[in-house]
Each structure stands twice: as C-alpha cells, then as structure tokens.
Amino acid sequence: MGKENETSETPGEFKLVGFSNFVRTNSRSDLFKVNRFHHVEFWCSDATNTARPSMDVNLSHTATASIPTFNHETCRNFSAKHGLAVRAIAIEVDDAELAFTTSVAHGAKPSASPILLDNGAVITESPDNWFLPKFEAVSSFPLDYGIRRLDHAVGNVPELAPALNYDVGTSESGLNAVVLANNEETVLLPMNEPVFGTKRKSQIQTYLEHNEGAGVQHLPLVSEDIFRTLREMRKCSAVEGFEFMPSPPPTYYENLKSRAGDVLSDEQIK
C-alpha cells in the first residue's frame, strides 16, 4: 500500500499517489489470523491430462469434484470463456467461519458459505493429514525443481476503485497497482488496473481482453536456487510440458551488472 508522507485526505479515501510519492507500508490491520497460501485451483475441461507435478506448491486442477460448492455448469462456462485459468486462491486461516463472516461484513462478496466436511473441518481449513476431504494421494515419479512455495498471486481488474479502498502507487508502465498483504506478509495479493494514454497499450488491458474479464495474471514461485530450478525444468520440458519464453538478445546482458548490482555474480550472469 502506498501513501504520501503528508496528506489532508480523509483516511481510507481512494486516490493515486504517483510513483515518486509511493511509500511501502503495512498497516498490520488483520481482523482474523491469516497463515499462508493453501492452494491455487485451476478450472479446466480435463484435469487428469492438465495436471503436472507441482513440487511443494499445491496446484489443484478441477474438471469435476465432489466438494459441495462445486457446480458443473459453472465450471464448463468458466472454462469455455477463460480456458485453463485460476478459479480460486485458497488461503489457510485459523478460523474459517470467523474469516468468512468478517470478510462479508466488510464488503466481500461470498461465493458460498463455510461448509463442514469430513473430520469436522470447515472448508478452507486444512489439517496436515489431507489436502481436502475426498481427495486421494496419487503416486508419481519424484521430481524436485527446488520450488518451495507461492510468493504472491497477481490479479488484473478493469478498475481498482470499486474493488479496493486503499491508496495506490503508479508508474509509467501502463498500470496502477496496489498490494494487499496480511500482517506477516505470507499472503501477498497485488492488484492491477490498466491506464490509458501511454505510448504503448497497457499490458493489463490486453490481458483483460484476452481473458474476457478480470482474473489472475501470474503466480510467482519461490525457488531455493533459481538457476538449478531452471536447469531441472529444462531437462524435463519435453516430458512435463514446461514452455519457456525465448531468450533475450545478447545486448540484454551487456548492462545487466549495472542493473542487478551484487545480486548476481559474474559466473551467474554468464
């Protein structure tokens, strides 16, 4: 969340502060205990052939499910409109019912009320011994790319103001953005909206057109060694279906040291 150091604006009023005035803050205003990302659910037409090993990151691919809140027609319509796309980002909390009632009381729009599942657990709560009730473990060849968790989940929307009530930082990148975070910043949810009148068309507007509406744009993952992760994923790309962007031109690396500083060694840059 960004805000100017001195302002006469009413607290909570939505406004753009501009990139030069952006200050990173965390108000630590959680109204219930938020622990971490639990899983990301993709809706698709064929979950069996779409799913891939996801290391220590829980990626659920749903084409049909026995969870009470699942609706087949809604899933088919979603897949027809968006293709393979994120339907839900599940967040683990200490008390799902408290999280639900508190969120709705503060303006959240519910898709379904909390439901008791097996073991007396409320949906979105997750004991360590299962992913979700009625899911079965599937054995697969052990693969470890060094990916350990989801870092953040980025959503694109046509307009931030109706969805958020926070100050926003902006830059000359074709977008305005705000990051929602829990107190410990284990859950980070950046939100982007397009801006117009720039030299190039906003990448956010392009996404909204291709996706036919708002959605999750990308899911950055935390790797313990990004170079090892890249090597291992490339080894398996033909089998596991990983696709990589084309390499940048050689000129990209000429000034990389000045841009990255001491983050990368000369050997890593090579």
Sequence and secondary structure as in RCSB ss.txt:
>XXXX:A:sequence
MGKENETSETPGEFKLVGFSNFVRTNSRSDLFKVNRFHHVEFWCSDATNTARPSMDVNLSHTATASIPTFNHETC
RNFSAKHGLAVRAIAIEVDDAELAFTTSVAHGAKPSASPILLDNGAVITESPDNWFLPKFEAVSSFPLDYGIRRL
DHAVGNVPELAPALNYDVGTSESGLNAVVLANNEETVLLPMNEPVFGTKRKSQIQTYLEHNEGAGVQHLPLVSED
IFRTLREMRKCSAVEGFEFMPSPPPTYYENLKSRAGDVLSDEQIK
>XXXX:A:secstr
    SS  S TT   B  GGG         SS EEEEEEEEEE S HHHH    TTS EEEESS  STT  HHHH
HHHHHHHSSEEEEEEEEES HHHHHHHHHHTT   SS   B GGG BTT   TT SSTT           SEEEE
   EEE S STTT  S BEEETTTEEEEEEE TTSSSEEEEEEE  SSSS  HHHHHHHHHTS EEEE  EEES 
HHHHHHHHHHTHHHH         GGGGTTHHHHHTTSS HHHH 
